[in-house]
Amino acid sequence: MKLVFKFFCLFFIVGCVLNCSSDASNNNEDELNPAVYYEALNLSYGNENRQKFDLYLPANRNLNTKTIILVHGGGWIAGDKSDMNAIKDLIRIDFPNHAIVNINYRYANEENKPYPMQTDDITSVINHLKSNKATYTISDNFGFIGASAGAHLSLLWSYALDTDNNIDMVCSIVGPTNLTDPEYLNNTNEDLQQLLVLFGEFPETSYLEEASPLHQVTADASPSILFYGGKDPLIPTSQGIDLKNKLADLNVVHEFTLYENEAHGWEGLALLDTWLKLKAFIQTHLN
């Protein structure tokens, strides 16, 4: 059965959410004047078609300017950075002094597992940004906002691969956290099983642990904010609750919200609540 994946999208009206046209775009990399807003789409960070990102640099930036990295969902096999454009627009309004990087990454398939291929792509993006921080006039302090599979990748990179402590905060919106969860290993959900098979038909437990944020998190982890739906057919509530408990045991700064009546994405007041909490978290940890 073909999986129909419900993406998390931030579609709600916040005044002039799309009225950002007053900032002139500049796609000439030779004219990266830090006093002027700069926008460039589909910049390459690798040789493959999916290895591209969109870059939004605020006017009057400096070497202390923080960057928010957006990582889309899609079950590791689908989705696009354009799925995160709504939240990108919100960030540009509420955090006009932050840079934004909205990334694509290579899709998983039978020959290419999600891990480590997709976290390798994130590493390439981070290395590109750090190597070009003087050119872009940004700092090497970053925050992640990931949705679904993108949240899994954001958490995993932050907890296991941030060896230089560049990640100041990470947000998981309905992200898988533990691939060894019995709710996954013993599931009878055909759609869910199609996703888990991507990690291998009979994967080693050690591999599943290595690919699981829950098993990689340490007391040095980045501040983390987590959002989950109590009726999500793809992400059991244990995925969020178990990580919340582990973060608490490790004394890692974190926030956790479970919307009991929501599924794999939500709208209305729950969505507004998500943004208000995330906005406050960014103000605290990425300013």
C-alpha positions, 0 to 999 in steps of 0.5 A: 500500500502506498504511504500517504504521508501527512506533512506538518505545515504551519499554515495560519494567519499571523498578520502579514505573514507573507508580506516580506516583499519590502526586502530586496532579494539578491542572488549575486554571491559577489554582493553579500553586503551585510547591511543588505538583506540577501536571499539565494535559493537552491545553493548546492552543498554537494554533487547530487540534485537533492543536496541543495539549500535556501539561504536567507540572510538578514540586513545589518547582520554581523558575526554574532548573527545566529542561524535557524536550520529547517529540516523537512519531513517526509518519512525519509523518502519524500518531502521538500524544503518548500514544505517548511516555507510557512515556518520560514516566513514566520521566522522572518517576521518574528526573528528578523535578525536571524539567518535561515537555512532551509535544506533538502537532503537525499532520499532514502531507498532500498540501497541507501539507508536514512542513517548515516546518509541524511545526517551526512548531508546535514554535516555537509550543510553545517560545514559549508556554513562554518566555512563560509561564515565570514562570507555570509557574515554569520556566527557558527551558532545554529538552531534546528527546527525539524518536522517528523523525519526531519525532526529525527535527523535534527535531534540525532545530529544535535545529540550525536554529531555536534562535536564542536558544540555549534547547536544552541537548541533543537526542536522536534515536531512529531519526530521519531526518537527511538527506533528500538521502541517496542511500539515500533518493533512490534507494530502492525501498522503497514504504513509505519512498517514501510518506513521502518524497513528503510533502516534494514529488513533485519537491522542490528540492534546496535545500528538502531540504537546508533540511529536513535536520538534517545540512545545518543543523547548525553548530559551535554545535549542542546536545549530541546523542545518537543511537540507530539500528538496523542493520536499520531498513527506514525509516532507513538506517544512513547517516542516523545515521552521517553525522550522527555524523561531521558532529558530530565534524568540527564538534567538537559534543558527541555520542554515537552508538549503532548496534544492529546487529541492531535495526530501527525500535525495539527492546526488552529489553537494547538498550532498557535500554541506550538508557535508561541512556545517555540518562539519563546524557546528560540528567544531564550536559547538562540538570541 
